[in-house]
Each structure stands twice: as structure tokens, then as C-alpha cells.
Amino acid sequence: MDEVVETLRKIEQNYKLFQQQQFSFIRALEHTREEAHDSFRPVSSIVQVQCYKDHHCYNATDRRILNMFISICNDLRNLCQKLGTVHPGDSVSNGLVEKCKVLLNDSNDFTAIRATYPHGVVNYLSWEEARNRYGGVVSLIPIVIDTMREWITYMKRHVVYIVSPGCATSKKEMSTSQTPAGHFATETSISNKNTVQLQEKDFQKYLAANQRPKQKAPWRPPGKHPY
């Protein structure tokens, strides 16, 4: 689980850098779509972006930002494959994993998806761009990241971690090894108590043998005395 959390954290850091360059990403898509004579069709899949980069991209800046998008999608896809192996999960967690797999499929049509608050990626587009061209492609990564966060939160709250056989044996051995120590502590306590009782008896005998009777004061006739 810790490995999944750390991997997602690194992906989120890369995505923040990508998000800061969303304008460059949209311009790269514009340039490559013009080269491909494909300006009317919305960007609807990862494989479509890959095709623009591989066959219609002649600018180093455009290639870099398109590569960044594809790389983040690949990292998310690899992490998605690991989610199901961390814990068996249940219908809810498995459903979240399946959602990520569908969204990250190369040929999946993400035209209709839209990232909502707190994400503002769609708001950075014009109305026409958001509706007819790029609303889906800019929404893909944040939606997948949110789904993976939801999976992590659910697993932490609802899944009972199963102790492996090795750990169970270790606990059993630990319990067994502690048993003699417990008996030893009890025996020591009883021994100390007996020792204290014996010491008290010896002390009483000592007092009885050595204590002198109090001497009575000499008798004096009644009356006043100078002292």
C-alpha cells in the first residue's frame, strides 16, 4: 500500500508540471491536427494523441508536451495494474480499478468525460474547445488520479489486513517465549514475599531477645521534690 501511495504522489507531481503547461498542450494538439488535416474531429483517445505525435509532429516543443501527456498516462496504467495485486479487495475497490483500466485503455473514447471542481482544467478552455475538441482529453488524467485516490482511501478504511502465516507463527512463538518469563516473574514475586516474611519474623525474634524491660523509677515519698 505504501508503494502505491508513493507512486501516485510522484505521478501527481508530474501532472502538476503538465497542468501548468496546458496552453502548450492545446497548441501542440492544434498544430498536429492541422498537419493531419483532422481539425474537425474531437480528440477522443490516447492512441489518437500518440498518432499525432508519431506522424504529424514536427516541432520539438510540441513533441515534448505530447510525450509528457502519454508518459503520465502510461505511468497511471502501470500503477493501475498494481492496485489489484496489493489487496484482493471487494466489489467497490475492484469497480474503481476497473474504471481506471477502462479510462486508460488506448482506444477508449473519453470525449464525454469532464473533470469538475476542484479541477479547473476545462475552465481554461474556450466554450467551443471544451465542448467540441479538448474537454475530454484534458479531463482524463485528473479523473483517473481522483479515482485512484478514492481507491486508496477506501482500502485504508474498509479492508482488514490479513496477517501472513509467517507473522502468525512469529506471534505464536513470541507468546510461547513469554510464558516462561511470566512464570519466572510470578515465582520471583512469591520468593521475594516469603523472604520479606522471614526477615520480619527474624526481626521480631531479635527484638524479643534483646529488648530490655523498662526500669522503674525509685520510689519517693509523696510531696514536693526539687526536680
N, C-alpha and C positions, 0 to 999 in steps of 0.2 A: 504493500500500500504506500509506504514512504517513497518508494522509487517512482510510482505513478504520480504522486503529488509533485515530486521534484521535477519530473519530466514535463508535466503540464505547466509548471511555473516557468521553465525555460522557454517553452513554446509561446507562452503569453508574453514574455519579454520580447521575443522576435516579432510577435504580432503587433506589439505597441510601436515598434520601429516601422513596420509596414504600414500601420494605420496613419502614422504621421506623413506618409508619402502617398496617400490615397489619390491626390490630384495627379501625381506622376503615373500611378497605376491606370487611372481612367484615360489619360492622354496616350499611354502606351497601347491600350486597347483600341483607342480611336485610330492611331496610326496603322496598327497591324490590320485592323478591319478594313481600312481603306485600301491597303495593299492587297488584301484578299478579296476585294470587291464584295464585302459581306456586311455593309453598313446598316442594312435594314433588319437583319435578324438579331434578336437579343442574345447576349452572352448567357448560355444556359447550362454549361457543363465544364468540368475541369479539363476534359480532353479537348474541348474547343479552345480554351486558353493555351493549352500545350501545342495545339496545331498552329495557332497564331505565332507563337514564339519560335517554333521549329522551322516554319516555312515562309513566314511573312514579316519577320522582324529583322530590320537592317540597321538598328540603332542600338548602341551599347547600353545606353541608359534605359531604353525600353526593355531590352533583354534582361537586364539586371532586376528590374522590379517585377517582371513577369516570372522570372526564375524564383524570386522571393515568395511570391504567392504559391507557386507549385510546390516549393520546398516545404512551406508551412503545412500545406495540405497533406504531403507525404508523411511529415512528422506526426500529424494528428492521426493519420491512417495506421501508422505503425503502433502508436500508443493505443489506439482502439483495439488492435489485435491482442494487446496485453491485458486489457481490462477483464476479459472473461477468464483469464488464467490466474488472476490474483486470488479471487474467491469464486466459488460456484454461483453465489447469488440466488435471486429468485426471479419471479416474473417481472417485477418492477425494474430491477437493475439490468436484467437481460434485455428488457424492452428499450432501455436507454442506450445500451451498447448497440443494439440493432439499429436504432435511429441514427447513431453516428456512422455506422457502416453504410447505410443507405445514402446519407448525405455526402459521404466521401467517395462514393463509387464514381469512377472516372466518367461514366456516361450518364449519371443521374441528372435529371432535369431539375435545376434549382431555381427556375425562372420565377416561381410563385412565392418563394420564401422571402420574408422580410425581418430583419433584426429590429427589435423595438427597444424602448427605454430599458436600461440606461445607455444603450448604444445609440450613437448619433450618426452612424455611417451613411444611412440613407438620406439623412437631412443635409448632408454635404453635397448631394446631387441636385441637379435641377429636376423639376417635376417630370419633364419628358425623359430624362436619363433614368430616373428612379423607376418610372412606370414601364418603359419600353426597352431599356437596354441593360442597365447595370445594377438594378436594385437587388437582384438575386446573387450576383457574384460577390458583391461587397458584403452581403449578409451571411454568406456561407461560414466563414471562419468564426465569427463571434457566436453564431448559433451553436456550432459544434463545441466550442470551448465551454459555453454555458451548460450544454448537455453533459459534458464530462465533469464539470464541477458538481452538477446535480447528482451524478453517479457517485462521486467521492463522498459527498455529504450523506447520501442515503446509506451507503455501505458502512460508514462510520457509526451511524445511528441505529441501524437495524440488524446488522449481521453479527452473529455471535461467533467470535473467533474460536476455531476448533484447535484444541491442544494436540500437537503431534504425538505419536507413540513414544518418541524419544523423550519428549518433555514429560509425558505421563510417567514413564519409567523413572526419570530423574526425580520427580516429585515423590514417587513411592519410595525410592531409595533414600531420599532425604528424610522422609518421615520415619523410615526404619532406623536410620542412623541416629535420629534424635531420640529414639525410645530409650536406649541405654543411658543417655545423658540425663533424661528425665528421672529414671530410677536412681541414678547416682546422686542427683540433686536431692531427691527425697531421702535417700539413705543418709546423705551428709547432714541434712537438716535434723533427722532423728538422732543421729550420733551427737551432733552439737548440743541438742536439747538434753540428752542423757548426761553429757559431760557437765553441763551447767548445773543439773540437779545434783550430781555427785559432788561438785565443788561446793554447792550450798550446804549439803549435809556435812562435809568435812569442816566447813567454816563454823557450823553450829557446834560440832564436837569440840573444835578448838576453843570456842567461847566458853563452853561448859567446863572444859578442863582448866582454863587459865583465868577465867574471870574470878576475882576475889570478892568475897562478901563485903558489903559496905560496913565500916567500923562505926559503932555507935559513939556519939559524943559522951564524955564523962558526966556523971550525974552531979548536979549542983542543987543546992537547996533553993527553994523559991525566994525570990526577992530581986533587988536590983543588982546588976553586975556591971563592972566598969567597962565591959566590952560585950 
